[in-house]
Amino acid sequence: MGYTLNGEELEADEEGFLTEANFSDEIVPVIAEAEGIKLTDDHWLVINYLREKFREDGHTPNFRAMCKDFDDEHPGKDWKKYLYELFPMQPARQAVRVAGLTKPFGKGGY
């Protein structure tokens, strides 16, 4: 399975994660559509956060760390619940896939 962007086939693993991270904003709607997600500004907030963490740390955070960061940076919302509304199929995995990043390390994203 892979994704086609501007006529180029991007390789993905059996779970739909790109085998090489792609930071192009053009890939996000392609993967989101395959995931059945209609993108909103809040989806992009999560996607940009994950991309920044990937660039800084070389991997994405687990769900607990995501919730803590969003609670700290954007208080007043139940982020644990809301992340599941945005990405119902395990936010720490589905959001990473939609962001065009590679499969998270081990259990829970590390």
N, C-alpha and C positions, 0 to 999 in steps of 0.2 A: 504494500500500500504506500502511496505517496501523494503528494499534492502538486498541482500544476500552477505555476506562477509565471505569467507573461511568456507562455509557451515552453517554459523550462520545467522539467520534472524534478521535484525535490524528494529525496529519499526519506522514508519514514519507516520506523520499526513496526512490528506486528500490533502494537498498541496505539499507533498513530503519532508517536513522538518523532519529530525530525531527528535524523541521525547527526546533523550539524545545526547548531543554532542559527537562526535567521532573524536579524533584527529589523528587517524591512517591515514597515507598517502595512505594506500591501499584502503580506502573507496572512495577517491576522484575520481579515474577513473571510478568506478562503478556508482556513481551518475552523473558524467559528461556524461557518455555514455547515461544514461537515459534522460538527458537534451539535447542530441544531440550536445555536445560540444567536440571538439577535443582539448585537452589540449596543451598549449604552456608554455614556461617559464614565459610569462607575466601573464597567468592564475595563475600559482603557486605564482607569486609575490603578486597578489591580495588575493589569498587563505591564504597565510602565514600571510599577514597583518591582515586579518579578524580574523584569529585564535589568533594572538597576542592580538588584541584589545579585543576579547572575554575573554581571560584569564585575562587581566588587569582590564577590566571594568565590566565583567559579562554580557555584551551584545555587539552587533556590532554597528558600527556607521551608521548614516543615509547617504544618497547619498551625500549631501552637504559636510559633514565632510570628507567622503572618498575622494572626489575631492580635497578638500583643502589639506589634508594630502599627497596625491600623487603629487599635484602641488609643495608642499614644499619639499618633499623628492626625487622626480624624475622630476625636471623641464624640460621644453622644449617639452612637449607633451600636447596636448589638452585632458586631462584625462576625462573630462566630456563626450566627444564624444567617446574616446577610450574605456572607461569602457562599454559603450553600444555595441561596436564592440565585445568585449570579452564576455559579458554577455547580450545578446540582450533583455532578458525578465526581465527588471528591475534589474540592477546590485546590488543594495543594498539588493535584495531578492535572486535572482538566484545565485549570487556568494556565499552568505551565505549558501544556500542549498548545492551547490557543495562542499563547504568547510567542510561539515559534521557537521554543527552547527544547533542549534535549531532555531525555527522561531523568527525573530526579533520582538521586542516589538512594538506594535501600529503602527501608521502611520510613514512611512519613516525610520523605523528601531529602534525607541526608544519606 
